[in-house]
Amino acid sequence: MSAQAELVALFKQVLELCKIQEHESLAVLTQDGERQDYAHAYLAAAASLGAQAYQLNVARPADGPGTLSKQTALTGNRAAIDTLKQADLLIDLVGLLWSAEQKEIQEAGTRILMSREPVEILRRMFPTPQRRRRVEAAEAMLAQAHELRVSSAAGTDVRYRLGAYPVITQYGYTDRPGRWDNLSAGGFLYTGAYDDGVDGTVVIDRGDIIFPFKRYVEQSITLRIAQGRIQRIEGDGVDAELLREYMDRYDDPRAYAISHIGWGLDESARWDFMGTNPALAAVSNGPDGRSYCGNVLFSTGPNLELGGSNDTGCHLDIPLRRCSLYLDGQAIVEEGLLVPASLRP
């Protein structure tokens, strides 16, 4: 079997998980003609299932770090947005996440699947219904909680007052109208606190990861948080200096808001992936780091995906190792290990 035929077969399995039907329409979004192998494979897979499939290619946006709100290939392109709102399923090969355009398309009922990982990761971290069941079991626990607390031996002790925003799950496919997911981006979930409802200290310790830096922290960083915002970034090492300068570059006070919080549930994800596979990690968006079992995923910046109004362009995902996470006092993660049997692989 050729590499392209294998890709078509892989994406056919994906579309079957997404329950694409013969009467439905599928759009593949690309920019500047990139990822044509993926685009062609999705179109062929959709055709084999009887769906009405098409590709929409748009120009790359001319933005960069420092943009206050996220600019995407769809920003200002009303014709393209309206076209995609008519699709039943959108395959996003561009990366619309945390954008106003994605939010509008979802609200129209289009389900969206982002698909940007290298094929090696697609195979290893391919989604399963079993993983979905564990993620949804965790969702039921998180949705009922009023307070989330994270602590660690390194000094983290932070509390989130919950109830303002829904729980968002990721398990790699989407079969419900308006739902977004990310193929082979791991199994995890998250929610957000009230905008002023996060207080305490987060210590980013040695071995924790900062995205988008794709960097293991070597010297600890301490974040002092009050009323949902980072008040101080403490630390004498280059890691703290890099974090301070990166966030300051946006010149946007909303960059310091606390975004989502959750934990990883993916048994196929590996914390050490960036160290053991640096070449592949360099072209990946980091699903291993964000979703390995028992990490606590602490994030800052935008909260559009949760239903909030913060659309700052500065978004940081920081998976924390060896932390404990409690929901209304019940241990869900203890020192990096999943506690409830229903959440363990």
C-alpha positions in Angstrom: 0.0 0.0 0.0 1.3 3.4 -0.9 1.8 6.1 1.7 -1.1 8.2 0.3 -3.4 5.1 0.2 -2.5 4.4 3.8 -3.3 8.0 4.7 -6.7 7.7 3.0 -7.4 4.5 4.9 -6.4 6.2 8.2 -8.6 9.3 7.6 -11.5 7.0 6.6 -11.4 5.6 10.1 -11.4 9.1 11.5 -14.4 10.1 9.5 -16.2 7.0 10.5 -15.6 7.9 14.2 -17.0 11.3 13.4 -20.1 9.6 11.9 -20.0 11.4 8.6 -23.1 10.5 6.6 -23.8 10.2 2.9 -26.0 13.3 2.9 -23.5 15.4 4.8 -21.0 18.0 3.5 -17.3 18.0 4.5 -15.0 21.0 4.0 -11.2 20.8 4.2 -9.7 24.2 5.1 -6.1 24.9 3.9 -3.9 28.0 3.5 -1.5 28.8 0.7 -1.9 25.2 -0.6 -0.2 23.7 2.4 -0.7 20.1 3.6 -2.0 18.9 0.3 -1.3 15.3 1.1 -3.7 15.5 4.0 -6.3 17.5 2.1 -6.4 15.1 -0.8 -6.5 12.1 1.6 -9.5 13.6 3.5 -11.3 14.4 0.3 -10.8 10.8 -1.0 -11.8 9.3 2.3 -15.0 11.4 2.4 -15.8 10.5 -1.2 -15.5 6.8 -0.3 -18.1 7.2 2.4 -20.5 9.1 0.0 -20.1 12.6 1.6 -20.1 15.8 -0.4 -16.5 17.0 0.1 -14.7 20.1 -1.0 -11.5 22.0 -0.2 -11.3 25.7 0.6 -7.9 27.3 0.3 -7.2 30.8 1.7 -4.2 33.1 2.0 -1.9 33.0 5.1 -2.6 36.0 7.5 0.2 38.6 7.8 0.5 38.7 11.6 3.0 37.7 14.2 3.8 37.9 17.9 2.5 41.0 19.5 -1.0 40.9 17.8 -3.5 41.6 20.6 -6.1 39.2 19.3 -5.6 36.1 17.2 -5.5 36.6 13.5 -6.3 33.5 11.4 -6.5 32.7 7.7 -10.2 33.5 8.0 -10.0 36.9 9.7 -12.0 39.4 7.7 -12.9 36.8 5.0 -16.7 36.8 5.4 -17.3 34.7 2.2 -15.1 31.9 3.5 -16.6 32.0 7.0 -20.1 31.8 5.7 -19.2 29.0 3.4 -17.7 26.9 6.2 -20.8 27.6 8.4 -22.8 25.6 5.9 -20.6 22.5 6.2 -21.6 19.6 8.5 -17.9 18.7 9.3 -14.9 21.0 8.9 -11.4 19.5 8.7 -9.1 22.3 9.9 -5.6 21.9 8.5 -4.8 25.6 9.3 -5.3 26.0 13.1 -8.3 28.1 14.0 -8.2 27.3 17.7 -8.9 30.1 20.2 -10.2 32.4 17.4 -13.4 34.3 16.9 -13.8 32.7 13.5 -13.8 29.2 14.9 -16.3 30.1 17.6 -18.7 31.6 15.0 -18.5 28.5 12.8 -19.1 26.2 15.8 -22.1 28.2 16.8 -23.6 27.6 13.4 -23.6 23.8 14.2 -20.6 22.8 12.2 -18.4 20.2 13.9 -14.7 20.9 13.6 -11.8 18.5 13.6 -8.3 20.0 13.6 -5.8 17.7 12.0 -2.2 19.0 11.9 0.0 16.3 13.6 2.6 14.3 11.7 1.4 11.0 10.5 3.7 9.1 12.9 1.9 10.8 15.8 -1.5 10.2 14.1 -0.8 6.5 14.1 0.5 6.2 17.7 -2.1 8.5 19.3 -5.0 7.4 17.2 -8.3 8.0 19.1 -10.3 5.2 20.6 -13.9 4.9 22.0 -12.3 3.5 25.2 -10.3 6.7 25.8 -13.4 8.7 25.0 -15.3 6.9 27.8 -12.6 7.7 30.3 -12.5 11.4 29.3 -16.3 11.6 29.6 -16.2 9.9 33.0 -13.8 12.7 34.1 -16.1 15.3 32.5 -18.9 14.2 34.7 -16.7 14.7 37.8 -15.4 18.1 36.8 -18.9 19.4 35.7 -20.2 18.8 39.3 -17.4 20.5 41.1 -17.4 23.9 42.7 -13.8 24.2 43.6 -10.6 22.8 42.0 -7.3 22.9 43.9 -3.8 22.0 42.7 -0.9 21.5 45.0 2.6 20.1 44.7 5.8 19.4 46.7 7.4 22.2 44.7 5.1 24.8 46.2 2.1 25.0 44.0 -1.1 25.8 45.9 -3.8 27.4 43.8 -7.6 27.3 43.9 -10.2 27.8 41.1 -13.7 28.8 41.8 -15.7 26.8 39.2 -19.2 27.2 37.7 -18.8 30.0 35.2 -17.8 27.9 32.2 -18.5 24.5 30.7 -16.1 21.5 30.6 -14.3 21.0 27.3 -13.2 17.5 26.4 -10.7 16.2 23.8 -10.5 12.6 22.7 -9.6 13.0 19.0 -12.9 13.0 17.0 -16.2 14.8 16.9 -19.7 13.4 16.1 -21.9 16.1 17.6 -23.0 19.4 16.0 -20.9 22.3 17.0 -18.3 20.3 18.8 -14.5 20.8 18.2 -11.7 18.3 18.7 -8.1 17.7 17.6 -7.1 14.4 15.9 -4.4 12.6 17.8 -3.9 15.5 20.2 -4.4 13.3 23.1 -7.2 12.6 25.7 -7.7 15.4 28.3 -10.3 17.9 29.5 -10.4 21.3 31.0 -12.6 24.1 32.3 -12.2 27.6 33.5 -12.9 29.5 36.8 -14.8 32.6 37.2 -12.7 35.4 35.6 -11.7 36.7 39.1 -11.9 33.3 40.7 -8.3 32.0 40.7 -6.0 32.7 43.7 -2.7 31.2 44.9 0.7 30.1 43.7 1.8 28.0 40.7 5.3 26.7 40.7 6.5 25.7 37.2 9.1 23.1 38.3 12.1 21.4 36.6 10.8 19.1 33.9 7.5 20.9 33.4 6.8 22.0 29.8 6.0 25.5 28.5 4.1 25.7 25.2 4.5 27.2 22.7 8.2 27.3 23.7 8.4 23.5 23.5 10.9 23.7 26.3 11.5 21.6 29.5 11.9 24.0 32.4 15.4 23.8 34.0 15.0 26.4 36.8 11.7 26.8 38.6 9.4 29.7 38.0 6.9 31.0 40.6 3.6 32.6 39.5 1.7 34.7 42.1 -2.0 34.8 41.2 -4.8 36.9 42.6 -8.3 37.4 41.3 -7.7 35.4 38.1 -4.5 37.2 37.0 -0.8 36.6 37.3 0.5 39.4 39.5 4.2 38.5 39.5 6.5 36.1 37.7 9.4 35.2 40.1 12.6 33.4 39.2 16.2 34.2 38.5 16.9 31.7 35.7 16.6 32.1 32.0 13.2 30.2 32.0 11.6 32.9 34.1 13.2 35.7 32.0 12.0 34.1 28.8 8.5 33.8 30.1 8.4 37.4 31.4 9.7 38.8 28.1 7.4 36.7 25.9 4.3 37.8 27.8 5.4 41.4 28.0 5.9 41.5 24.3 2.2 41.4 23.6 1.6 44.6 25.6 -1.7 43.3 26.5 -2.9 43.0 30.2 -5.3 40.2 29.1 -2.3 38.0 28.5 -1.9 37.6 32.2 -5.4 36.2 32.8 -5.7 32.6 33.9 -7.4 30.5 31.2 -8.3 26.9 31.5 -7.3 24.1 33.9 -7.6 20.3 33.6 -5.6 17.1 33.4 -4.3 14.5 31.0 -5.8 11.0 30.5 -3.9 9.7 27.4 -2.0 6.4 27.9 -0.4 6.7 24.5 1.1 10.1 25.2 4.7 10.4 26.5 6.1 13.1 28.7 9.7 12.5 27.4 8.7 12.8 23.7 10.4 16.1 23.1 13.7 14.8 24.5 13.6 11.4 22.9 12.2 12.5 19.5 13.4 16.1 19.0 13.1 16.1 15.2 9.5 14.9 15.2 8.6 17.0 18.2 9.8 20.1 16.3 7.1 19.7 13.7 4.4 18.6 16.2 2.0 20.8 18.1 2.8 19.0 21.4 0.0 16.5 22.0 2.3 14.3 24.2 3.1 17.0 26.6 -0.4 18.3 27.0 -2.2 15.0 27.4 0.1 12.4 29.1 -1.7 10.6 32.0 -1.7 12.6 35.3 -0.3 15.9 34.1 -2.1 19.0 35.3 -2.6 21.3 32.3 -2.4 24.9 33.5 -3.1 27.6 30.9 -3.1 31.4 30.6 -4.6 33.9 28.2 -7.6 33.5 25.9 -10.9 31.8 27.0 -13.0 32.0 23.8 -13.3 28.2 23.6 -14.9 28.2 27.0 -17.4 30.9 26.1 -15.5 33.9 27.5 -14.5 37.2 25.9 -10.7 37.2 26.2 -9.2 36.8 22.7 -5.6 37.9 23.5 -3.0 36.4 21.1 -0.8 35.3 24.0 -1.7 31.7 25.0 0.4 29.5 27.1 -0.2 25.8 27.9 2.0 24.5 30.8 1.6 20.9 31.7 2.7 20.4 35.3 4.2 17.1 36.5 3.9 15.4 39.9 1.0 17.6 41.1 -2.1 16.7 43.0 -5.5 17.9 41.8 -8.7 17.9 44.0 -12.3 18.5 43.1 -14.2 19.7 46.2 -11.6 18.0 48.3 -11.7 14.6 46.4 -8.3 13.5 45.0 -8.4 13.1 41.2 -4.7 13.2 40.6 -2.1 12.5 43.4 1.5 13.4 42.6 1.0 12.8 38.9 -1.0 9.5 39.2 -4.7 9.2 38.4 -6.8 8.1 41.4 -10.3 7.1 40.4 -10.3 3.6 38.7 -12.7 4.9 36.0 -10.1 7.3 34.8 -7.2 4.9 34.6 -6.3 3.0 31.4 
